[in-house]
Amino acid sequence: MTGRRRTRTSSPILPRPVKATLLSAGALAACASIAVGCGVVPGATGGSGGDPVTVMTWAPEKTAATNKPGMPAMAKAYARWVNSHGGINGHKLKVLTCNDHNDFVDAAKCAQRAVDENVVAVVGSYSQHGRTFLAPLESAGIPYIGGYGVTDDEFTSPLSYPVNGGEPALLAGLGEQLGKDCGPVALVRPDTTAGDELPGLLNSGLKSEGHTSAADQRAADDATEYSRQTQQALERATSDPLKRGCVVPALGDRTDTFMDSFRRDREDYAKVRTGTVLGSIDQSVIDATGGKSSPYEGSDVTGWYPNSNDPRWDAMRKVIKEQAFGDNRIDPADAGVQTTWIAYTVLKAAIESLGADEVSAHAIRRTLDDGLKVTTGGLTPTLSWRFEDLIAAVDFPRLVNADVTFQVVRQGQLVSARRGFVNVSKTLENAD
């Protein structure tokens, strides 16, 4: 989880469009200065006559930090699948993709392209630059459905419709998971604005179990080795000789790099446990680092969804097999791919709920705001974004799904450590 420093700004509240029969001369003059152009309704790409519906999915690819190529690839596969079965309510689905390169300028370019292309929604995407991409979307009235949840802006913008609890829920849940029986806890996290939010979230979960706060250790999110950081973390985690400590690397794609250094250095210290979150590791990472002999063996892991071999993922796996067989960008165990699948499930339900009405950005926002309930086959609780569905966490007013899963690495396999979902709403409401 990474991001550049920014200044928090309040999100604009967008009024519902008001019908009018005349434009004043002043409005006509102002029209020339509006970037999206007059006479164009943003996102009005799908009429009632079966016109194509255009959406966008973006994520970083081929960068030195976190990459999520499976998300746009999954979006394209989903579109091929629904189009091969007649589309959604007779509308063909057109998916545009964009690479934000983990760069705030490119993130803004992706958002502006979405505006210029009149997409009805941005769906199932990942970006570390929430304020940069949300401002253009808010100005154009384009909803952001099912973001990865890597920035707090995704849980404050009135045009954001998150499908999971993002990093806040994962870190709070991991704190609860570790707080029961860990000794000293050392958190290793990115030295970024988004990384600055992690200690408070992890500590909220630890404190809910009566545990003291974790040692906060910053690290570069694009380093090629972490020997100094692993030694510092091990020193802190082993500071109590009477209780086994825990090390928590939360460095996204660089967690694996950290664990390479950790594997070498841990032999010089007393035994410690490790804990992390899905998105930092998954089953493919465990397999690639040795399976049963992986440094992740015994690690506690918090996720948003059931583990990847759960039969509730069978529908997604079928689509991947039919439409993306051999595409190694799409890993069904990747939390980003899973989030994109769920986000497109929401989009499909929203479009179907419109019936014969025009499919537009405004229409999709309206049906979601009016209380559409979306079921995801048990992968999440029923999703709905009415005011009464929001949890009472002041810093995350758009968060509707605070459920997480507790998992553990046993014999090289990521398996459930506790049956069912664990709701961390109260922990997030009490987070500092």
BELURVEN-V648880 format. One record per residue. RES is the residue in one letter. SS is DSSP state (@ for helix, = for strand, . for the rest). Layout:
[[RES & SS] [RES & SS]]
//
This chain:
[[M & .] [T & .] [G & .] [R & .] [R & .] [R & .] [T & .] [R & .] [T & .] [S & .] [S & .] [P & .] [I & .] [L & .] [P & .] [R & .] [P & .] [V & .] [K & .] [A & .] [T & .] [L & .] [L & .] [S & .] [A & @] [G & @] [A & @] [L & @] [A & @] [A & @] [C & @] [A & .] [S & .] [I & .] [A & .] [V & .] [G & .] [C & .] [G & .] [V & .] [V & .] [P & .] [G & .] [A & .] [T & .] [G & =] [G & .] [S & .] [G & .] [G & .] [D & .] [P & .] [V & =] [T & =] [V & =] [M & =] [T & =] [W & =] [A & =] [P & .] [E & .] [K & .] [T & .] [A & .] [A & .] [T & .] [N & .] [K & .] [P & @] [G & @] [M & @] [P & @] [A & @] [M & @] [A & @] [K & @] [A & @] [Y & @] [A & @] [R & @] [W & @] [V & @] [N & @] [S & @] [H & .] [G & .] [G & .] [I & =] [N & .] [G & .] [H & =] [K & .] [L & =] [K & =] [V & =] [L & =] [T & =] [C & =] [N & =] [D & .] [H & .] [N & .] [D & .] [F & @] [V & @] [D & @] [A & @] [A & @] [K & @] [C & @] [A & @] [Q & @] [R & @] [A & @] [V & @] [D & @] [E & .] [N & .] [V & .] [V & .] [A & =] [V & =] [V & =] [G & .] [S & .] [Y & .] [S & .] [Q & .] [H & .] [G & @] [R & @] [T & @] [F & @] [L & @] [A & @] [P & @] [L & @] [E & @] [S & @] [A & @] [G & .] [I & .] [P & =] [Y & =] [I & =] [G & .] [G & .] [Y & .] [G & .] [V & .] [T & .] [D & @] [D & @] [E & @] [F & @] [T & .] [S & .] [P & .] [L & .] [S & =] [Y & =] [P & .] [V & .] [N & .] [G & .] [G & @] [E & @] [P & @] [A & @] [L & @] [L & @] [A & @] [G & @] [L & @] [G & @] [E & @] [Q & @] [L & @] [G & @] [K & .] [D & .] [C & .] [G & .] [P & .] [V & =] [A & =] [L & =] [V & =] [R & =] [P & =] [D & .] [T & .] [T & @] [A & @] [G & @] [D & @] [E & .] [L & @] [P & @] [G & @] [L & @] [L & @] [N & @] [S & @] [G & @] [L & @] [K & @] [S & @] [E & .] [G & .] [H & .] [T & .] [S & .] [A & .] [A & =] [D & =] [Q & =] [R & =] [A & =] [A & .] [D & .] [D & .] [A & .] [T & .] [E & .] [Y & .] [S & @] [R & @] [Q & @] [T & @] [Q & @] [Q & @] [A & @] [L & @] [E & @] [R & @] [A & @] [T & .] [S & .] [D & .] [P & .] [L & .] [K & .] [R & .] [G & .] [C & =] [V & =] [V & =] [P & =] [A & =] [L & .] [G & @] [D & @] [R & @] [T & @] [D & @] [T & @] [F & @] [M & @] [D & @] [S & @] [F & @] [R & @] [R & @] [D & @] [R & @] [E & @] [D & @] [Y & .] [A & .] [K & .] [V & .] [R & =] [T & =] [G & =] [T & =] [V & =] [L & =] [G & .] [S & .] [I & =] [D & .] [Q & @] [S & @] [V & @] [I & @] [D & @] [A & @] [T & .] [G & .] [G & @] [K & @] [S & @] [S & .] [P & .] [Y & .] [E & .] [G & .] [S & .] [D & =] [V & =] [T & =] [G & =] [W & .] [Y & .] [P & .] [N & .] [S & .] [N & .] [D & .] [P & @] [R & @] [W & @] [D & @] [A & @] [M & @] [R & @] [K & @] [V & @] [I & @] [K & @] [E & @] [Q & @] [A & .] [F & .] [G & .] [D & .] [N & .] [R & .] [I & .] [D & .] [P & .] [A & .] [D & .] [A & @] [G & @] [V & @] [Q & @] [T & @] [T & @] [W & @] [I & @] [A & @] [Y & @] [T & @] [V & @] [L & @] [K & @] [A & @] [A & @] [I & @] [E & @] [S & @] [L & .] [G & .] [A & .] [D & .] [E & .] [V & =] [S & .] [A & @] [H & @] [A & @] [I & @] [R & @] [R & @] [T & @] [L & @] [D & @] [D & .] [G & .] [L & .] [K & .] [V & =] [T & .] [T & .] [G & .] [G & .] [L & .] [T & .] [P & .] [T & .] [L & =] [S & .] [W & .] [R & .] [F & @] [E & @] [D & @] [L & .] [I & .] [A & .] [A & .] [V & @] [D & @] [F & @] [P & .] [R & .] [L & .] [V & .] [N & .] [A & .] [D & =] [V & =] [T & =] [F & =] [Q & =] [V & =] [V & =] [R & =] [Q & .] [G & .] [Q & =] [L & =] [V & =] [S & =] [A & .] [R & .] [R & .] [G & .] [F & .] [V & =] [N & =] [V & .] [S & @] [K & @] [T & @] [L & @] [E & @] [N & .] [A & .] [D & .]]
//
